[in-house]
Amino acid sequence: MKKILVVSHMGRHLKIFSHSDLRIYKELGNEVHFASNFELEIDKPTDKDKLDFILHDIPFSRSPYSFKNLKAYKKLKKLMYQEKYDLIHCQSPVGGALTRLAAHATKTSPVIYTAHGFHFFKGAPLKNWLIYYPIEKWLARFTDALITINKEDYSSAKKFKAKNTFYIPGIGVDTSKFKSLEVEREQKRTQLGVKKDEIVILSIGELIKRKNHETALRALAKIEQQNIVFLICGRGELEEPLRNLSVSLGIDKKVRFLGFRNDIPEISLASDIFLFPSYQEGLPLSVMEAMSAGLPVVCSKIRGNTDLINDGEGGYLIEPDNIDGFAQAINDLIKNVQLRDKMKQHNKEYIMNFDIGIIKDKLSEIYINL
């Protein structure tokens, strides 16, 4: 039996990014450890997680400039010396950097790093390229397998000096979950306070600047149709400003802030259009799940989104700050039921290329080769 350590700087990644990796290692007969920061309520592991994996609380800070990360680095080194891992798999920018440095210092290998979206990308601020590009390029030397999840990042990573560089299309989406899920659509809509003739536009993501909910609200204010409801799933520091904006735009009666939800698949199946104007993504799971639910997608024309949506086929790609463009695309979909049905079918077929089964096979192959 091998001993595997998976590391990410936020405990919630246990449920989001890392679960497929952890399961793969577990199913292959390994003892699996997961190290992260479990301080916040949203990051705390479930009782089942505690049974399935060996957990280590490491005081990572999301900010790369925080002194807390020096303590996290020291704890990682101590953990690696004590446990003598056979393989390390790290994720997230901060977690990935500190873990690779600790592994290099303790001579622990092999090391896999999954980049869920480099901070340098087409259109990123110059400082991102000046800071993050050289750091990632340098750390690649301590990486046995560098995994990227979108084509733009893969193109950049191939220029680095990691021992092996791979492209895997995301963390995978469980398409079978949406096929087998039995949802009484009208009943779910009633629970959400949606009337029978209303068009439901759904958006999922933290209420932070990067997710660009402000553009979504301003676009909604320009929509001609009145029988629409905008559901926003997520929470974050911008909730109050966004609520105030919806009031000032006169659309607060149409907007529902649902907070954190455990029934996203059910809400998706009860919706009509998915709206995702984010400024920066790796390969967004929320878009993949929306496609699995058969929703046409109106999203920003950025890295990751362009891997998933072909403009005019499964939805529309709009520049992130183009409020009129988002409004027009939503209007077109509201008015054309046949177009929505056509895009629904396209997305349900296309998303099969990103099924979690495919991702598991690719990750298993990389692990076995290492």
Buried (B, 14 or more C-beta within 10 A) or exposed (E): EEBBBBBBBBBBBBEBBBBBBBBBBBEBEBBBBBBBBBBEEEBEBEEEBEEBBBBBBBBBBBEBEBEBBEBBBBBBBEBBEEBEBBBBBBBBBBBBBBBBBBBBBBEBBBBBBBBBBBBBBEEBEEEBBEBBBEBBBEBBEBBBBBBBBBBBBBEBBEEBEBBBBBBBBBBBBBBEEBEEEEBEEEEBBEEBEBEEEBBBBBBBBBBBEEBBBBBBBBBBBBBEEEEBBBBBBBBBEBBEEBBEBBEEBEBBEBBBBBEEBEBBBBBBBBBBBBBBBBBBBBBBBBBBBBBBBBBBBBBBBBBBBBBBBEEEEBBBBBBBBBBEBBBBBBBBBBEEEEBBEBBBEBBBEBBEEBBBEBBBEBBBEBBEEB
